[in-house]
């Protein structure tokens, strides 16, 4: 990163094709071959780039932009019944935090993150793996940006999806158990019989820590993430015009609270610890938080372990590359007090998107299960299985949430700290 004064000084000294003002103005032989490179470094606009998965791309924040596929073709919205592999469903939002942050000195912003991205997608085309999208590797996209920009900031969020677990699977598991528990009674043994015949298991108990991800799975995920981020840093060192750049490794927020507000704890006198609680399922779904109370603590431990994964990657790389500018941004508390069902009026009071499904690939989200029986619910949740894009916005930062994350990023950009914790206290964003 060159200061304005330094840039002007270099530009005034080296102007390709212009004669020197006087012979004595040139103190010695000038390597003319080097002049274009110096001029290029000065002339390039400074850029901030977002890389990683859905929490960086802007999933849930709407205002999604067209995405260029691996063949160089721009893909706009293809319709709800299109394959989920379509690049558009990377859901790169104009409201993503990279676009909301105040970043003095940055003139260009690029979002090459992709919803559902795994660590391998950083260095390999996403389509090279099962259920990937038809976009090029993120480092290749980064190389293209560097052709005409001086990359000064990279915001990187990766790790919640990997070869052993994904955020979407974790979310679906806990929500599915809650809805199944509320709508299935112990006397409805025929449902268990159907599941036995079909080869699946009906599980109604709350999620446990190991249901979400085991210690071994987290260890494997951390190794994958570390290896891929190393490569990103290598590529940055190779392509950055002036060799000066900041890399911010951001972790994840949890869309659910540690405890529900009182109004979401029971309905008609029934809690989620008894046999049937259909009205409570309807109430929590409408509020965006269909999950057992007993699943909340494991869900938060899962988020904390994700934070530990990202933090460990940052610490390892900081030790390996003492000259690099690498910061770990901890945003686990950035939505405190404004998670789904943490306060009355959810989801309108929340900074995260509610869990929503559609009745077919219609584009119309089902906002209430009122009047729905278990067969209706099976139909709409099956839509999510067939067309994942119809529910993939669920439990992600909203546009307002990305505004908060943008404030967190702005604080990092303004500080030389190698670790920044961003939390929400009394409705205000605080960093330390």
Secondary structure as UniProt FT lines:
FT   HELIX           4..13
FT   TURN            16..17
FT   HELIX           23..25
FT   HELIX           32..43
FT   STRAND          45..52
FT   HELIX           54..57
FT   TURN            58..60
FT   STRAND          67..68
FT   TURN            70..71
FT   STRAND          74..75
FT   TURN            80..81
FT   TURN            84..85
FT   HELIX           87..90
FT   TURN            94..95
FT   HELIX           97..100
FT   TURN            104..105
FT   STRAND          108..111
FT   TURN            115..116
FT   HELIX           119..122
FT   HELIX           126..128
FT   TURN            130..131
FT   HELIX           138..146
FT   STRAND          149..157
FT   HELIX           167..183
FT   TURN            186..187
FT   HELIX           189..198
FT   HELIX           209..212
FT   HELIX           215..239
FT   STRAND          246..250
FT   HELIX           262..264
FT   TURN            268..269
FT   TURN            272..273
FT   HELIX           278..287
FT   HELIX           294..320
FT   TURN            322..323
FT   STRAND          325..333
FT   TURN            334..337
FT   TURN            344..349
FT   STRAND          357..358
FT   STRAND          365..366
FT   TURN            370..371
FT   HELIX           374..386
FT   HELIX           388..390
FT   TURN            391..395
FT   HELIX           399..413
FT   STRAND          419..425
FT   TURN            426..427
FT   STRAND          428..431
//
